[in-house]
Amino acid sequence: METTTAQKETLWRNPNFLKLWTSETISQFGSQFTGLALPLTAIIILNANSTELGILVFAGSIPWLVFGLLVGVWVDRHG
């Protein structure tokens, strides 16, 4: 009598998962770099003070607030 063992397929062998994981890693690295480099550049090159840095950080979060809320409501109503 023969027994066969089924090998469990891991996520690391799934090409779609590897593409997703790689792209997400690159995206997060870019976001973190921009989050550090933009204020640092404003301080060094533009001699920005704390108020101007606060406005800069707020301006970077406006798209998340506006589009996130509007798209969220739209998806709830039409989805």
Distance bins in CASP14 RR format, pairs under 12 A and 6 or more apart:
PFRMAT RR
TARGET T0000
AUTHOR 0000-0000-0000
RMODE 2
METHOD distances of the structure
MODEL  1
7 13 0 0 0 0 1 0 0 0 0 0 0
9 15 0 0 0 0 0 1 0 0 0 0 0
9 17 0 0 0 0 0 1 0 0 0 0 0
10 17 0 0 0 0 1 0 0 0 0 0 0
10 18 0 0 0 0 0 1 0 0 0 0 0
11 17 1 0 1 0 0 0 0 0 0 0 0
11 18 0 0 0 0 1 0 0 0 0 0 0
11 19 0 0 0 0 0 1 0 0 0 0 0
11 20 0 0 0 0 1 0 0 0 0 0 0
11 21 0 0 0 0 1 0 0 0 0 0 0
12 18 1 0 0 1 0 0 0 0 0 0 0
12 21 0 0 0 0 1 0 0 0 0 0 0
12 22 0 0 0 0 0 1 0 0 0 0 0
14 20 0 0 0 0 1 0 0 0 0 0 0
14 21 0 0 0 0 1 0 0 0 0 0 0
15 21 0 0 0 0 0 1 0 0 0 0 0
15 22 0 0 0 0 0 1 0 0 0 0 0
16 22 0 0 0 0 0 1 0 0 0 0 0
16 23 0 0 0 0 0 1 0 0 0 0 0
17 23 0 0 0 0 0 1 0 0 0 0 0
17 24 0 0 0 0 0 1 0 0 0 0 0
18 24 0 0 0 0 0 1 0 0 0 0 0
18 25 0 0 0 0 0 1 0 0 0 0 0
19 25 0 0 0 0 0 1 0 0 0 0 0
19 26 0 0 0 0 0 1 0 0 0 0 0
20 26 0 0 0 0 0 1 0 0 0 0 0
20 27 0 0 0 0 0 1 0 0 0 0 0
21 27 0 0 0 0 0 1 0 0 0 0 0
21 28 0 0 0 0 0 1 0 0 0 0 0
22 28 0 0 0 0 0 1 0 0 0 0 0
22 29 0 0 0 0 0 1 0 0 0 0 0
23 29 0 0 0 0 0 1 0 0 0 0 0
23 30 0 0 0 0 0 1 0 0 0 0 0
24 30 0 0 0 0 0 1 0 0 0 0 0
24 31 0 0 0 0 0 1 0 0 0 0 0
25 31 0 0 0 0 0 1 0 0 0 0 0
25 32 0 0 0 0 0 1 0 0 0 0 0
26 32 0 0 0 0 0 1 0 0 0 0 0
26 33 0 0 0 0 0 1 0 0 0 0 0
27 33 0 0 0 0 0 1 0 0 0 0 0
27 34 0 0 0 0 0 1 0 0 0 0 0
28 34 0 0 0 0 0 1 0 0 0 0 0
28 35 0 0 0 0 0 1 0 0 0 0 0
29 35 0 0 0 0 0 1 0 0 0 0 0
29 36 0 0 0 0 0 1 0 0 0 0 0
29 37 0 0 0 0 0 1 0 0 0 0 0
30 36 0 0 0 0 1 0 0 0 0 0 0
30 37 0 0 0 0 1 0 0 0 0 0 0
30 38 0 0 0 0 0 1 0 0 0 0 0
31 37 0 0 0 0 0 1 0 0 0 0 0
31 38 0 0 0 0 0 1 0 0 0 0 0
31 60 0 0 0 0 0 1 0 0 0 0 0
31 64 0 0 0 0 0 1 0 0 0 0 0
32 38 0 0 0 0 0 1 0 0 0 0 0
33 39 0 0 0 0 0 1 0 0 0 0 0
33 40 0 0 0 0 0 1 0 0 0 0 0
33 41 0 0 0 0 0 1 0 0 0 0 0
34 40 0 0 0 0 0 1 0 0 0 0 0
34 41 0 0 0 0 0 1 0 0 0 0 0
34 56 0 0 0 0 0 1 0 0 0 0 0
34 57 0 0 0 0 0 1 0 0 0 0 0
34 60 0 0 0 0 1 0 0 0 0 0 0
35 41 0 0 0 0 0 1 0 0 0 0 0
35 42 0 0 0 0 0 1 0 0 0 0 0
35 53 0 0 0 0 0 1 0 0 0 0 0
35 56 0 0 0 0 0 1 0 0 0 0 0
35 57 0 0 0 0 1 0 0 0 0 0 0
35 60 0 0 0 0 1 0 0 0 0 0 0
35 61 0 0 0 0 0 1 0 0 0 0 0
36 42 0 0 0 0 0 1 0 0 0 0 0
36 43 0 0 0 0 0 1 0 0 0 0 0
36 57 0 0 0 0 0 1 0 0 0 0 0
37 43 0 0 0 0 0 1 0 0 0 0 0
37 44 0 0 0 0 0 1 0 0 0 0 0
37 45 0 0 0 0 0 1 0 0 0 0 0
38 44 0 0 0 0 0 1 0 0 0 0 0
38 45 0 0 0 0 0 1 0 0 0 0 0
38 46 0 0 0 0 0 1 0 0 0 0 0
38 48 0 0 0 0 0 1 0 0 0 0 0
38 53 0 0 0 0 1 0 0 0 0 0 0
38 54 0 0 0 0 0 1 0 0 0 0 0
38 56 1 0 0 1 0 0 0 0 0 0 0
38 57 0 0 0 0 1 0 0 0 0 0 0
38 59 0 0 0 0 0 1 0 0 0 0 0
38 60 0 0 0 0 1 0 0 0 0 0 0
39 45 0 0 0 0 0 1 0 0 0 0 0
39 46 0 0 0 0 0 1 0 0 0 0 0
39 48 1 0 0 1 0 0 0 0 0 0 0
39 49 0 0 0 0 0 1 0 0 0 0 0
39 50 0 0 0 0 0 1 0 0 0 0 0
39 52 0 0 0 0 1 0 0 0 0 0 0
39 53 1 0 1 0 0 0 0 0 0 0 0
39 54 0 0 0 0 1 0 0 0 0 0 0
39 55 0 0 0 0 0 1 0 0 0 0 0
39 56 1 0 0 1 0 0 0 0 0 0 0
39 57 1 0 0 1 0 0 0 0 0 0 0
39 58 0 0 0 0 0 1 0 0 0 0 0
39 59 0 0 0 0 0 1 0 0 0 0 0
39 60 0 0 0 0 0 1 0 0 0 0 0
40 46 0 0 0 0 0 1 0 0 0 0 0
40 48 0 0 0 0 1 0 0 0 0 0 0
40 53 0 0 0 0 1 0 0 0 0 0 0
40 56 0 0 0 0 0 1 0 0 0 0 0
41 47 0 0 0 0 0 1 0 0 0 0 0
41 48 0 0 0 0 1 0 0 0 0 0 0
41 53 0 0 0 0 0 1 0 0 0 0 0
41 56 0 0 0 0 1 0 0 0 0 0 0
42 48 1 0 1 0 0 0 0 0 0 0 0
42 49 0 0 0 0 1 0 0 0 0 0 0
42 50 0 0 0 0 0 1 0 0 0 0 0
42 51 0 0 0 0 0 1 0 0 0 0 0
42 52 1 0 0 1 0 0 0 0 0 0 0
42 53 1 0 0 1 0 0 0 0 0 0 0
42 54 0 0 0 0 1 0 0 0 0 0 0
42 55 0 0 0 0 1 0 0 0 0 0 0
42 56 1 0 1 0 0 0 0 0 0 0 0
42 57 0 0 0 0 1 0 0 0 0 0 0
42 59 0 0 0 0 0 1 0 0 0 0 0
43 49 0 0 0 0 1 0 0 0 0 0 0
43 50 0 0 0 0 1 0 0 0 0 0 0
43 52 0 0 0 0 1 0 0 0 0 0 0
43 53 1 0 0 1 0 0 0 0 0 0 0
43 54 0 0 0 0 0 1 0 0 0 0 0
43 56 0 0 0 0 1 0 0 0 0 0 0
44 53 0 0 0 0 0 1 0 0 0 0 0
46 52 1 0 0 1 0 0 0 0 0 0 0
46 53 0 0 0 0 1 0 0 0 0 0 0
46 56 0 0 0 0 1 0 0 0 0 0 0
47 53 0 0 0 0 0 1 0 0 0 0 0
48 54 0 0 0 0 1 0 0 0 0 0 0
48 55 0 0 0 0 1 0 0 0 0 0 0
48 56 1 0 0 1 0 0 0 0 0 0 0
48 57 0 0 0 0 0 1 0 0 0 0 0
49 55 0 0 0 0 0 1 0 0 0 0 0
49 56 0 0 0 0 0 1 0 0 0 0 0
50 56 0 0 0 0 0 1 0 0 0 0 0
50 57 0 0 0 0 0 1 0 0 0 0 0
51 57 0 0 0 0 0 1 0 0 0 0 0
51 58 0 0 0 0 0 1 0 0 0 0 0
52 58 0 0 0 0 0 1 0 0 0 0 0
52 59 0 0 0 0 0 1 0 0 0 0 0
53 59 0 0 0 0 0 1 0 0 0 0 0
53 60 0 0 0 0 0 1 0 0 0 0 0
54 60 0 0 0 0 1 0 0 0 0 0 0
54 61 0 0 0 0 0 1 0 0 0 0 0
55 61 0 0 0 0 0 1 0 0 0 0 0
55 62 0 0 0 0 0 1 0 0 0 0 0
56 62 0 0 0 0 0 1 0 0 0 0 0
57 64 0 0 0 0 0 1 0 0 0 0 0
58 64 0 0 0 0 0 1 0 0 0 0 0
58 65 0 0 0 0 1 0 0 0 0 0 0
59 65 0 0 0 0 0 1 0 0 0 0 0
59 66 0 0 0 0 0 1 0 0 0 0 0
60 66 0 0 0 0 0 1 0 0 0 0 0
60 67 0 0 0 0 0 1 0 0 0 0 0
61 67 0 0 0 0 0 1 0 0 0 0 0
61 68 0 0 0 0 0 1 0 0 0 0 0
62 68 0 0 0 0 0 1 0 0 0 0 0
62 69 0 0 0 0 0 1 0 0 0 0 0
63 69 0 0 0 0 0 1 0 0 0 0 0
63 70 0 0 0 0 0 1 0 0 0 0 0
63 71 0 0 0 0 0 1 0 0 0 0 0
64 70 0 0 0 0 0 1 0 0 0 0 0
64 71 0 0 0 0 0 1 0 0 0 0 0
64 72 0 0 0 0 0 1 0 0 0 0 0
65 71 0 0 0 0 0 1 0 0 0 0 0
65 72 0 0 0 0 0 1 0 0 0 0 0
66 72 0 0 0 0 0 1 0 0 0 0 0
66 73 0 0 0 0 0 1 0 0 0 0 0
67 73 0 0 0 0 0 1 0 0 0 0 0
67 74 0 0 0 0 0 1 0 0 0 0 0
67 75 0 0 0 0 0 1 0 0 0 0 0
68 74 0 0 0 0 1 0 0 0 0 0 0
68 75 0 0 0 0 1 0 0 0 0 0 0
68 76 0 0 0 0 0 1 0 0 0 0 0
69 75 0 0 0 0 0 1 0 0 0 0 0
69 76 0 0 0 0 0 1 0 0 0 0 0
70 76 0 0 0 0 0 1 0 0 0 0 0
70 77 0 0 0 0 0 1 0 0 0 0 0
71 77 0 0 0 0 0 1 0 0 0 0 0
71 78 0 0 0 0 0 1 0 0 0 0 0
71 79 0 0 0 0 0 1 0 0 0 0 0
72 78 0 0 0 0 1 0 0 0 0 0 0
72 79 0 0 0 0 1 0 0 0 0 0 0
73 79 0 0 0 0 0 1 0 0 0 0 0
END
